[in-house]
Amino acid sequence: MNRINVLIVDDNEVVRDLARLSVAHEHDINVVAEAGHGQEAIQLCQVFSPDLILMDIEMPIMSGIEATRIIKEASPEVKVIIYSSHFMNESKVKQSLVYADKFLAKPAGKQELIATIRQTFWEGTEKSYNKQLEAS
């Protein structure tokens, strides 16, 4: 079975830890790296080539929206979930999704986070998650 290689990007170390721990025992999800801001996320993408990025919006040095734009322009195949606790009106959510694939509000429960990662990764591919499970 293919593993979904994930990069977690959030300036809050506790949030990164919780996200990592939430997926730690999932056989098909692998956290390859963590970043504390958008610029670091761009650098880590070049090193680890993640399949999916869990990206906060409000961070120092470079926002998640700007980092997502740069990453998607360089690697459009990378899936990005905007993961934010900031109150966002509909226009702000739409702005965050110009380049991102999904929006997930914090705090998300463990099962919701896992399901969103899987759904976002498999969406738009010829294989479905269910077919992948049958193959394992």
C-alpha atoms as a printed R data frame, in Angstrom:
    type eleno elety resid chain resno       x      y       z
1   ATOM     1    CA   MET     A     1   0.000  0.000   0.000
2   ATOM     2    CA   ASN     A     2   1.244  3.490  -0.797
3   ATOM     3    CA   ARG     A     3   1.886  5.761   2.157
4   ATOM     4    CA   ILE     A     4   0.778  9.378   2.123
5   ATOM     5    CA   ASN     A     5   3.863 11.434   2.955
6   ATOM     6    CA   VAL     A     6   2.767 14.502   4.920
7   ATOM     7    CA   LEU     A     7   4.459 17.789   5.805
8   ATOM     8    CA   ILE     A     8   2.915 19.577   8.817
9   ATOM     9    CA   VAL     A     9   3.305 23.373   8.806
10  ATOM    10    CA   ASP     A    10   2.268 25.427  11.839
11  ATOM    11    CA   ASP     A    11   4.041 28.009  13.967
12  ATOM    12    CA   ASN     A    12   2.589 26.407  17.094
13  ATOM    13    CA   GLU     A    13   4.698 23.404  18.107
14  ATOM    14    CA   VAL     A    14   1.832 21.942  20.175
15  ATOM    15    CA   VAL     A    15  -0.438 21.929  17.115
16  ATOM    16    CA   ARG     A    16   2.270 20.203  15.070
17  ATOM    17    CA   ASP     A    17   2.738 17.620  17.829
18  ATOM    18    CA   LEU     A    18  -1.007 16.943  18.068
19  ATOM    19    CA   ALA     A    19  -1.348 16.547  14.305
20  ATOM    20    CA   ARG     A    20   1.662 14.204  14.173
21  ATOM    21    CA   LEU     A    21   0.378 12.136  17.097
22  ATOM    22    CA   SER     A    22  -3.092 11.971  15.538
23  ATOM    23    CA   VAL     A    23  -1.749 10.145  12.489
24  ATOM    24    CA   ALA     A    24   1.149  8.292  14.142
25  ATOM    25    CA   HIS     A    25  -0.533  4.883  14.153
26  ATOM    26    CA   GLU     A    26  -2.069  5.102  10.690
27  ATOM    27    CA   HIS     A    27  -0.431  2.564   8.394
28  ATOM    28    CA   ASP     A    28  -0.980  4.689   5.287
29  ATOM    29    CA   ILE     A    29   0.064  8.143   6.609
30  ATOM    30    CA   ASN     A    30   3.694  9.102   7.233
31  ATOM    31    CA   VAL     A    31   4.805 12.494   8.582
32  ATOM    32    CA   VAL     A    32   8.052 13.223   6.742
33  ATOM    33    CA   ALA     A    33   8.768 16.664   8.222
34  ATOM    34    CA   GLU     A    34   7.443 19.619  10.206
35  ATOM    35    CA   ALA     A    35   7.877 23.354   9.611
36  ATOM    36    CA   GLY     A    36   7.210 26.420  11.743
37  ATOM    37    CA   HIS     A    37   6.531 28.887   8.899
38  ATOM    38    CA   GLY     A    38   5.860 29.083   5.170
39  ATOM    39    CA   GLN     A    39   9.427 29.724   4.050
40  ATOM    40    CA   GLU     A    40  10.615 26.637   5.917
41  ATOM    41    CA   ALA     A    41   7.785 24.643   4.322
42  ATOM    42    CA   ILE     A    42   9.013 25.593   0.843
43  ATOM    43    CA   GLN     A    43  12.550 24.460   1.723
44  ATOM    44    CA   LEU     A    44  11.326 21.166   3.216
45  ATOM    45    CA   CYS     A    45   9.185 20.456   0.156
46  ATOM    46    CA   GLN     A    46  12.321 20.527  -1.964
47  ATOM    47    CA   VAL     A    47  14.037 18.059   0.381
48  ATOM    48    CA   PHE     A    48  11.194 15.638   1.221
49  ATOM    49    CA   SER     A    49   8.758 15.925  -1.739
50  ATOM    50    CA   PRO     A    50   5.637 15.390   0.394
51  ATOM    51    CA   ASP     A    51   2.406 14.152  -1.159
52  ATOM    52    CA   LEU     A    52   0.308 16.385   1.082
53  ATOM    53    CA   ILE     A    53   0.841 19.449   3.271
54  ATOM    54    CA   LEU     A    54  -1.199 20.352   6.337
55  ATOM    55    CA   MET     A    55  -0.749 24.160   6.273
56  ATOM    56    CA   ASP     A    56  -1.632 26.831   8.829
57  ATOM    57    CA   ILE     A    57  -2.435 30.325   7.497
58  ATOM    58    CA   GLU     A    58  -1.167 32.866  10.018
59  ATOM    59    CA   MET     A    59   2.546 32.318  10.599
60  ATOM    60    CA   PRO     A    60   5.644 34.483  10.978
61  ATOM    61    CA   ILE     A    61   8.070 35.082   8.099
62  ATOM    62    CA   MET     A    62   5.653 33.799   5.403
63  ATOM    63    CA   SER     A    63   1.945 33.048   5.552
64  ATOM    64    CA   GLY     A    64   0.475 29.699   4.642
65  ATOM    65    CA   ILE     A    65  -1.434 31.224   1.732
66  ATOM    66    CA   GLU     A    66   1.748 32.652   0.179
67  ATOM    67    CA   ALA     A    67   3.703 29.444   0.809
68  ATOM    68    CA   THR     A    68   0.894 27.377  -0.720
69  ATOM    69    CA   ARG     A    69   0.929 29.538  -3.855
70  ATOM    70    CA   ILE     A    70   4.692 29.107  -4.276
71  ATOM    71    CA   ILE     A    71   4.620 25.366  -3.574
72  ATOM    72    CA   LYS     A    72   1.703 24.687  -5.935
73  ATOM    73    CA   GLU     A    73   3.310 26.710  -8.734
74  ATOM    74    CA   ALA     A    74   6.464 24.581  -8.417
75  ATOM    75    CA   SER     A    75   4.724 21.258  -7.663
76  ATOM    76    CA   PRO     A    76   1.032 21.311  -8.643
77  ATOM    77    CA   GLU     A    77   0.643 17.635  -7.773
78  ATOM    78    CA   VAL     A    78   1.212 18.308  -4.057
79  ATOM    79    CA   LYS     A    79  -2.074 18.382  -2.164
80  ATOM    80    CA   VAL     A    80  -2.533 21.142   0.419
81  ATOM    81    CA   ILE     A    81  -5.020 21.269   3.267
82  ATOM    82    CA   ILE     A    82  -5.333 24.699   4.858
83  ATOM    83    CA   TYR     A    83  -5.660 23.974   8.580
84  ATOM    84    CA   SER     A    84  -6.569 27.088  10.523
85  ATOM    85    CA   SER     A    85  -8.195 28.113  13.788
86  ATOM    86    CA   HIS     A    86  -8.576 31.717  12.730
87  ATOM    87    CA   PHE     A    87 -12.109 32.954  12.226
88  ATOM    88    CA   MET     A    88 -12.491 33.251   8.508
89  ATOM    89    CA   ASN     A    89 -15.364 34.665   6.568
90  ATOM    90    CA   GLU     A    90 -16.406 33.031   3.314
91  ATOM    91    CA   SER     A    91 -14.223 35.290   1.149
92  ATOM    92    CA   LYS     A    92 -11.118 34.486   3.257
93  ATOM    93    CA   VAL     A    93 -11.821 30.744   2.937
94  ATOM    94    CA   LYS     A    94 -12.197 31.144  -0.838
95  ATOM    95    CA   GLN     A    95  -8.929 33.106  -0.963
96  ATOM    96    CA   SER     A    96  -7.130 30.342   0.939
97  ATOM    97    CA   LEU     A    97  -8.505 27.766  -1.499
98  ATOM    98    CA   VAL     A    98  -7.263 29.491  -4.665
99  ATOM    99    CA   TYR     A    99  -4.216 27.212  -4.518
100 ATOM   100    CA   ALA     A   100  -5.114 24.814  -1.705
101 ATOM   101    CA   ASP     A   101  -7.199 21.672  -2.155
102 ATOM   102    CA   LYS     A   102  -9.185 21.727   1.097
103 ATOM   103    CA   PHE     A   103  -9.891 23.810   4.164
104 ATOM   104    CA   LEU     A   104 -10.122 22.198   7.608
105 ATOM   105    CA   ALA     A   105 -10.944 24.230  10.704
106 ATOM   106    CA   LYS     A   106  -8.978 23.718  13.917
107 ATOM   107    CA   PRO     A   107  -9.460 22.042  16.180
108 ATOM   108    CA   ALA     A   108 -10.394 19.008  14.135
109 ATOM   109    CA   GLY     A   109 -10.847 15.675  15.839
110 ATOM   110    CA   LYS     A   110  -8.401 12.872  15.146
111 ATOM   111    CA   GLN     A   111 -10.773 10.941  12.885
112 ATOM   112    CA   GLU     A   112 -11.777 14.060  10.952
113 ATOM   113    CA   LEU     A   113  -8.126 14.959  10.381
114 ATOM   114    CA   ILE     A   114  -7.257 11.445   9.205
115 ATOM   115    CA   ALA     A   115 -10.302 11.233   6.925
116 ATOM   116    CA   THR     A   116  -9.569 14.655   5.405
117 ATOM   117    CA   ILE     A   117  -5.954 13.710   4.690
118 ATOM   118    CA   ARG     A   118  -7.011 10.490   2.973
119 ATOM   119    CA   GLN     A   119  -9.861 12.062   1.037
120 ATOM   120    CA   THR     A   120  -7.747 14.991  -0.149
121 ATOM   121    CA   PHE     A   121  -4.878 12.744  -1.199
122 ATOM   122    CA   TRP     A   122  -7.033 10.321  -3.174
123 ATOM   123    CA   GLU     A   123  -9.418 12.891  -4.664
124 ATOM   124    CA   GLY     A   124  -8.946 13.279  -8.388
125 ATOM   125    CA   THR     A   125  -6.769 10.219  -8.797
126 ATOM   126    CA   GLU     A   126  -7.658  7.216 -10.901
127 ATOM   127    CA   LYS     A   127  -7.302  4.978  -7.875
128 ATOM   128    CA   SER     A   128  -9.670  5.394  -5.004
129 ATOM   129    CA   TYR     A   129  -8.831  4.895  -1.371
130 ATOM   130    CA   ASN     A   130 -11.139  1.862  -1.298
131 ATOM   131    CA   LYS     A   131  -9.315  0.240  -4.223
132 ATOM   132    CA   GLN     A   132  -6.032  0.890  -2.432
133 ATOM   133    CA   LEU     A   133  -7.364 -0.766   0.707
134 ATOM   134    CA   GLU     A   134  -8.520 -3.813  -1.291
135 ATOM   135    CA   ALA     A   135  -5.022 -4.198  -2.711
136 ATOM   136    CA   SER     A   136  -3.409 -4.366   0.717
